[in-house]
Amino acid sequence: MNKQAPAHKVKFYADTQKGDINKLFTFPVYDYNHAIDIIVKFKREGAKIRAAFFQAANESFNVKITPKAYEDDFLHETYAEKKRYEQINGNI
């Protein structure tokens, strides 16, 4: 069974370790939590997030993602990390 393609988008402007300044990144996502996961991964790689937005499927407007949603990046567990933790502890 194949998963449907992500219908939503996360867009954010970030400064990266590679030297990009205020570069726009856009990724397809399944939901809001998936969007936060992507932003957290970029922050862990040293990127400075300047502004972030979530765009729902079939909508033409963006909703701002506040820094509070992703600022505790060291405490935040991404979906993949939660799944790996459950597999190690035999919960799956």
C-alpha positions in Angstrom: 0.0 0.0 0.0 1.5 3.3 -1.1 1.2 6.5 1.0 -0.5 9.4 -0.7 1.8 12.3 -1.6 2.0 15.1 1.0 -0.7 17.7 0.4 0.6 20.5 2.6 3.7 22.6 2.5 6.2 24.1 4.9 8.1 27.2 3.8 10.8 28.9 5.7 13.6 31.4 5.3 16.9 30.4 6.9 20.6 31.1 7.1 22.5 27.8 6.7 26.0 26.6 7.6 26.8 26.5 3.8 26.6 30.3 3.7 23.1 30.7 2.3 21.6 33.9 3.7 17.8 34.2 4.0 17.2 31.4 1.6 13.7 30.2 1.0 13.1 26.4 1.6 9.9 24.7 0.6 9.0 21.1 1.4 5.9 19.0 1.0 4.6 17.7 4.4 1.8 15.4 5.6 0.7 17.7 8.5 1.7 20.5 10.9 3.8 18.2 13.1 5.8 17.0 10.0 6.5 20.6 9.2 7.9 21.2 12.7 10.0 18.1 12.4 11.7 19.5 9.2 12.3 22.8 10.8 13.9 21.1 13.9 16.2 19.1 11.7 17.4 22.2 10.0 18.0 23.9 13.3 20.0 20.9 14.6 22.2 21.3 11.5 23.0 24.9 12.6 20.5 26.8 10.4 19.1 30.0 11.8 15.3 30.1 11.0 14.2 33.7 10.2 10.5 33.0 9.4 8.4 29.9 8.9 5.0 29.2 7.4 2.6 26.3 7.0 0.4 26.1 3.9 -2.6 23.8 4.0 -3.7 21.8 1.0 -5.8 23.7 -1.5 -5.2 27.0 0.3 -3.6 30.0 -1.1 -2.6 31.6 2.2 0.2 30.8 4.6 0.0 30.5 8.4 3.0 31.7 10.3 4.7 29.1 12.5 5.9 30.8 15.7 9.4 30.1 17.0 7.8 28.7 20.2 6.7 25.7 18.1 10.3 24.7 17.3 12.6 26.5 19.8 13.1 23.6 22.1 14.8 21.6 19.4 16.9 19.6 21.8 13.8 18.4 23.7 11.6 17.9 20.6 11.5 14.3 19.3 10.8 14.0 15.6 8.4 11.3 14.4 11.3 9.2 13.2 13.0 9.4 16.6 9.8 8.4 18.5 9.4 5.4 16.2 13.0 4.3 16.6 12.7 4.6 20.4 9.5 2.5 20.4 11.3 -0.2 18.3 14.3 -0.3 20.6 12.0 -0.7 23.7 9.8 -3.3 21.9 6.6 -1.2 22.0 5.9 -1.9 18.3 
